[in-house]
Amino acid sequence: MACPICNKPSTPRYRPFCSKRCADVDLAHWLRGDYNIPGEVLDETPPEDEEKR
C-alpha cells in the first residue's frame, strides 16, 4: 500500500503512511478542515420546545 500523502511504500509503524511526518501532514489537513464528509448540513440550534425544558 502506498502512502496517501507522498506515494512512498507505507511502513507498519505508521500505516497507511510512510512516516510520522506524512501522518502529521494528514492530521493537519483534517484539523484545518481540508477534508470533509459529504452530507446535508445540520441545523445545530435546538428546537424551541426543547429549550423551555
Secondary structure, DSSP 8 states (H G I E B T S, - for coil): -B-TTT-SB--GGGTTSSSHHHHHHHHHHHHHT-----S-----S--HHHHT-
